[in-house]
Amino acid sequence: MTDAEKKLLQAQHRLEEAQARDRVKERKMRTRRLIQEGAVLEKVLPEVRTIELSELEGYLSQKLGNQT
């Protein structure tokens, strides 16, 4: 393996590592956003705490008048 090939391989690995870090960062940001949105939902509609997750979408659709 030549020196140029080694450098190219290293650059590819650095790029892959950077992309992996970005994916983790994006996933953590999404998780944080979902948690915050859930907290707001529970604050505005405290009754959703007792509703099963499988029934939540229907409940919200009914509550909001089937707005999509």
Secondary structure by P-SEA (a helix, b strand, c coil): ccaaaaaaaaaaaaaaaaaaaaaaaaaaaaaaaaaaaaaaaaaaccccccccccaaaaaaaaaacccc
